[in-house]
């Protein structure tokens, strides 16, 4: 990635020189040049800097920091049930988890709500959880851990299983006395905290999981902290018997015993970092293979693609070191750490995105040439519809920081499916299949990008093209497919604007137009102090997808 980025930056520098040598051609595009002059004048009035305090936030999009402000926990343990069979170790489990969070992971004691036995009524559990929806108390950069040790209950409905937690006063024959699991997950949308991790030592069905973590994958620690997530790990699935004893730690259930080992370091990376993904991987493997176990944990993401991090001290130390060295800070901006977020576990099947799965099937079979062409064409049409000017209008005034962050996020979201296609074509495509890669770049380059409006929005219409160029380029380099790299950078397109009336390599307008608005990328979280904020942002934002598709690891 660094090599590819340096190549891109060198080409951008050459293109800037080319622009200066050919200023007369700009007269063919007077309206945008006028916009550019106005934009530069505005920037000059701000001394060339984007000062956050000068802009009013006009969006609901949250911009998360690469740290936690506060840590919260709701811990529930029930032995003495009133209407169902009692348990022996649920209270022990709850107390031990609460103590570990306080002592090892520095959760403030007054931020840990502990509900044991008769305190864990349905009403109290609901009220305690809904308390975290209070935006005056809970910050968007907070984290919340919810642990439940007790009975679960499952019923089968028309659309599948429905799972319930059984509070101390719950009756399985009276659903009004139970807590429906998806009520918690729906209410989790109202909790401002960016990360929530549900740990449920109970068996029940009805978990609607978005995906499972990709094991053995590398991620940037700071980047994970800047992404939203809702994750869950349960002791077992519906109709499985959860053991209340026989744990590897005396006085604890099988599930919580292995969970405690995970939290005490057994699930940590070699850097000593414990994440929810690592905990889920470790507990799944250990509980599933425990000689006394008759249960299989259920785990994954309910929403988002961040990761709950238990100890951020290693990143905090780096930031502290940067703050004490202003010269280094001004040169490099924030540092980050690339870590293997979870162990390599061979017996876990990773769910693959349907688009990647379809593409691999079509690419591997020469007899499916027509189907491959049709599939790629349909995805290009969907992409062009998603980024159409109807959805991304270029007429605007008084653009705010949050507006820019919103648009970057929306462009990246719209590009995800086609990004997988260009990556797999660039990695595996033969000479004939690479014609489709060229077709993709031709079609997306000729899409209507507007002719009048805000220069920032007009220039940013090329950002999705840059995302796909970077993605294809990285994949091509990873597999030493230099024909694909040439297509990603040098596909000839019909020029527009200052390049109107002639054929140019696709990198020419992309590099030129995005470079014009380079300072705007300093509006993105974590990029305020970077000299090359666009490259730094792409470096981190593309990494998860590149890792999932290419399994590059630290070679990224």
C-alpha angles and dihedrals in degrees: 000000000000090000093049091046092051089050090051092048091050091051090048090053091050090048091051088054089048091052092052091051092051105043092135090071090063091074087079089069105043098153094060093042087056089050089050091053091050090048091051091048091053090048090049091054087056091048089249093294134113104228110195094210091060094061128073114222107240101175143072092227113120119224107206127206124228091250142052123256098193137002124218134183136188109197121186128183126170127187103148104060117182100211108017134050116295125244129221108210109025093100091048089051093051094047092049094050091048091050092048093051091051099043104033103027099032098237104168110251092231089054092059114087109199117194114184129179111313091018091061099078121150091251094049094047092051093047092046092052095044089053087075090065089072105111092193089066106025118064125211088239093056129105129220129199120194118194124183125182112182144072125328127199132201132198127183118234134178092275097042138275123351116203128210137186114224112224121203092270095040125128117200089212091056112058092190089070094053131078113239111224097222089054086066094048093048091049089048086072087067094054109096094207109113094220129044123173119191115202110186121184090193137085123240140130134232099079109155101202121185094206145322123254118266104244121226091021124144120228136172109255095216091046091054089053090054094055128082119244144173112189134177139193121183129187095238148338130266117301093015120126111237114210114234091197143012092085123157084248114059114246095024138095120255092253098047093042091059090040090056091050089051093050092046091060110282091109096045126120120243086267089058095253119146117200133175089249090054092047092049092050093048097046093044091054097042098044093044091053098039110122092227096044126109094170138084118209118234117216147159146097123319089186142344134026104249124101134234106242118201100196120027095169094112090059092041090056092053091049091048090052090050092050090056092052109055094175092057091044093054092050102045110015119208119355123219139191126236107215138174097244098200140014125272103257114178098195096061118093111217114218110237124213110257092235093054090045092051093046094051091050093049095043093051095055118064089195090066095065094122093046090050091052092048093047094049091046092051091051092049089053091051090049093050090049091050094052096039117135089249087070096033106036114191097206108097144128132204095022111197132210092253091051090057093047089049093052094047090051092048093048090050091049092049091051098052100094097044089043090064090051096051091045093053093043091050092049103040106015119121122213093277095045092048088068085073090056089054090047090054093054092045093052098044092046093054095049115119108271098174131256104224134031140068110356089218093056093040092053093043091060085081092057095089088052089053091050090055093044092053092045094050091043094053091048092048092051092045090058096032089241098153094172088062090047091053090051092049092053107026109034105140114238136175107267123233135190109009088002095050118142098027143073116254136175111265092241091063100070093031093054095040099046098041091046089056090065097035095125091059089068087068085074089071116098112271094011100088094103099036124113091207102032096163094055092042091051094048090046091062102030094053096044100084093052092044090050094049094048102034105023091219098158116183089346086081 
